């Protein structure tokens, strides 16, 4: 049995597949297998995988009709033979030390369910300002508590960079297809089950930017679907059995959250404010949902609410 299994879902990744596989074969830790699922590719990716498997015995290839990334990942997981499960996307690259360092971390830190790493975006010409802001935010969140605090802002751990304990994946039922981002959904379920997230402070994963990537074209990653996922999570957590809530924020996202919570039957005390102010203090009645996409705004409100003796996660939470 190999020390770890790499799950590689592939859908029409022909132009990028050879480089992605090469980054795996260059790993300094060689004791792994790759379970690649050709998810109904029509560009010859399946044939490329078969040719690669003829040269590399660590690569196993499964072919299915086009069923989507969640089905491909769960099929790969069922076929994997190792207690540690790594992710990689077929258009991305892993640093040659990635598996060695991540495996060593999980061997030392038994409490961690998953470890990621810092990431970089490439090529620069295809990287927009929004994604650059996301990477800066992602790479600053290095421990479980920091990621858990920001979990309803965006996915705090890049999916392709993850190395997971199989036991934890199986404990939460693997990946789920609920019409929204499968990675954020998984991290939330892991945290709710008591799993702890970790991240190495090194850039060990390169996330390729191109117009055909799922991030840009898959409707499951649209804002409306992220909003639905966040709203359901609040319904299981801070707003469970709550008939009312204080909502603080500004702009379009604030208005969207007002509508989303009202549709869910929550009576809202809405406060539109850019910054904490003395006059607002008397209106802050938990549970409190704060809608701020900018990190400096969240930092200001964290300081203000902590100064009033309120606890993040129990009495207030940030969303975007």
N, C-alpha and C positions, 0 to 999 in steps of 0.2 A: 504494500500500500504506500502511495506517495504521501509526503508530508502535507501537501496542500493541493487543492483542485482549483483551477481557474475557469470561471464560467464566462463564455464568450458568445453572446447572442449576435448573429450576423444577419443583416438585411441590406442587400445592395450596397455593400461596402467595398466594392472592387477596387477603386482607385487608392484606397488607404490600407487594405488588408495586409499586404506584404510587409509594410513598415510596422504595423501594429504587432504582427506575429514576430517579426525580427526583434522587437523590443522585449518580447518574452524570452526568446531563445538566448538573449544576451544576459539574462539574469545571473548574478553571482551565486544565488542559491538555486541549484538546478533540480531539486527533488520535488517536482510538481508535474501534474498532468493538466492538459487543457481540454475541456469539454466544449466544443464549438457547436452551436445549433444554427444551422442554415434555415432561417425563418422565411422560407418561400422566396428566396432571392430570384430576381429575373435578369441579373446582370452578369451571371457567371461566377458569382462569389462561391457558390456551392462547389463548383468544379475547381476553383482555386484552392479551396480548403482541402479537397480530396488529394490534389497534387502535393500540397504541403504535408498532409498526413502520410503520404507514401515516403517522404524523406525524413519525417520526424515522428518516432514512435510514441512520444508523449502526447500527441494530438489525436483526439478521437472526434469524429464528425457525425452529427445527427442531422437528418433532413426532415423538415415538416412543411406543411402548407403554411401560408402567412397567417399566423395567429397572434402576433404581437410579442413585445419584450417580456411581459410577465409570464406568459405560457412558456416562452423559450427559456427563461431563467429557471422556472420550476422544473422543466424537463431536464435541464442540465444538472440541477441540484439532485434530482432523483437518480441520475446516472453517475454522479460524482462518487469517488471512493475515499475521500480524505476527510479528516475531522476539521480542517480549516478550509474556508472557501473564499477565494479571491474573485473580485470582479474586474473586468476590463471591457471597455467598449471597443468595437472593431475598427474605429477610426482614430483611436487615441494611442498614446505611447506611455510605457512605464520606464522609469529610471532603472538602470541595471542593478541598483542596490535595494529596490523597493521591497521585494519579497523577503530578502534576508532581514532587513531592519524591522519590517512589520511582524514577521513571525517571531523574531527575538522579543519584541515588545509583548506579544500575547503570551509567550512562554513565561515571561517575568511577571506580567500583570494578569493574574487569573480572574480578577473582578471584571475586566473589560470584555464586553460582548463583541465589539467591533473596533477596529482601528483604521483610520484613514491617514491622509497626509496633506500637506499643503500642495497646491496645484498651480500650474501656469497655463495660460491660454496661448494658442498659436494657430495660424500665423497672425502676426500683429495687424496686417492690413484688413483681416476679416473680423477683428475684435472690436465690438462697439463699446461705447462708454458705459452702458448699463452693465455689461458683463465684466468690465474692468472693475467697476464698483463692487460687483458681487464677489469677485476673487479677493479683493482687498478685505472685504468683510469676512469671507470664509476663512481666509488664511490667518486672521487675527483670533479666531475661536479655537483654542487649543486644548481645552479640557471639558469634561462632561458637563460641569455646571454652566460654563459659558455657552455651550451648544444647546443645553436644555432651556436656558433662559431665552434664547433667540429662535427656538424651533418653529415658532409660528410666524417668523419673518420670512424665512426661506429655508431650503435644505441646508443645514450647517455642515454637512459632510458629503463631499462629492461622491456620487454613487460608484463611478468607475474606479475610484481610488481605494475602495474598502477591502479589508480582509476581515472575515467574520468567523466566529465559532459556529460550526454546523449545529451544535446542540441548541444554541440560541435561535438560529433560523428555524429549526424544527419546532422549538417551543412556541413560537408565535405563528406558525403555519406557513412559513415561507413568504413569498411575494404575493400580493393580492391585487387583482384588477378591479378597481372600483370606479374607474373613469377619471382618475386623477393621478398625480405624480406618484409612481410606485416607490420611489426612494424615500421621499418624505413620509409617506404612509408607513413604510417599514421602520424608519427611525422612531416614529411616534409610538408604534406598537412595542418596539423593544424597550423604550423608556418606560412605558406604562406597565410592562411586565417586570421591571426592575433591572433591565440591562443597562450597562454603562457604555457610553461612547468615548472614544479617545482619538487623538490625532497627533501624528508625528510632526515636529516643527521643521521639517525639511520638505522641499519641493521634490516630490518623487513621481508625479503624474502630470502628463501634458494632455490637456483637453483641446482637441482640434475644433476650430470654429469654421463652419461652412454652411451655406444656405440649406442644404439637404438634411441637416442634423435634426433629430427628433425634438430637441429643445425649441427649434424654430417652427416646426411644421405639425407636430402632434397636438391635437386639440386637448389631450389630457394635461398639457402643461400651460393651458390658457389661464388667464387671471381668474375667470369665473370658476374654474375647477379648483384652483388653489383656495379661493374664498370658501367654496363648499367644504373642502377638507378641513380648513381651519375652524369653520363654524361647527362642524361635527365634533372635532376634537374638544372645543370649548364645552360642548354639550355633554361630553363624557367627564370633563374635568371641572374647571372653575365655575361654569354655569350649570352644572348638574343640579337639577331640582330648583334652580333659581328662577323666580318669576320676574325678577327685575335686575337691572345692572346699570352702572354708571359707565358711559361711553365718552371718551375724551379723544379729540383729534382735530384734524383740519383737512380741508380739500376734498377731492373726489373720493379717495379711499374712505374717508370718514363718512361721507354720505352713503357709500355702498354698504358699509357696516351697519349704519342706522337701519337701512332697509332690510339687510339680511337678518339682523337680530329681531326686528319687529315681525318679520314673516315667521320666525321661529316661536312667536308667542312671548317674547321677552319684553317687559315694560322698561323703556329706556329713559334714563336721565342723561340727555345729551349735552355735553359741554364742548363747544368749539373754541379751542385755544391753541396757540402755537407754543407758548411757554408756560411753565408753572407761575402762578400769580397768587398773591396773598388772598385776593378775593375769591379764588377758586377753592381754597383749602377747606372751607366749611361745607362744600358740596361733594366732597370725595367720600362717598359711601360705598364700601365693597359690596359685591365684587366689581372690580374696575377693569375695563378693557381699554387699552390705549392704542390708538391707531397712528403710528409714526414710522415711516419707512427710513428716515435718516438716523444714523447712529448717534450724532450729537444730540438730537432731540430726545432720544431714548435715555441717553446718559443724564440729561438735565432732569427728566421726570423721575428716573430711578433715585437720584439724589434727594429730590423733593419728597417722594413718597416714603423712602427709607427714613427720612428725617421726621416723618409723622408716625413712625413705628409700624408701617405697613410692610408686609412680606410678599416678595415676588413669588408667584406660583400659587400661593394660598389666598391672597387677597387682591392681587392685580396681575395682569399679564399684558405683554405687548404683542400686537399683530401688525400686519402690513397689508 
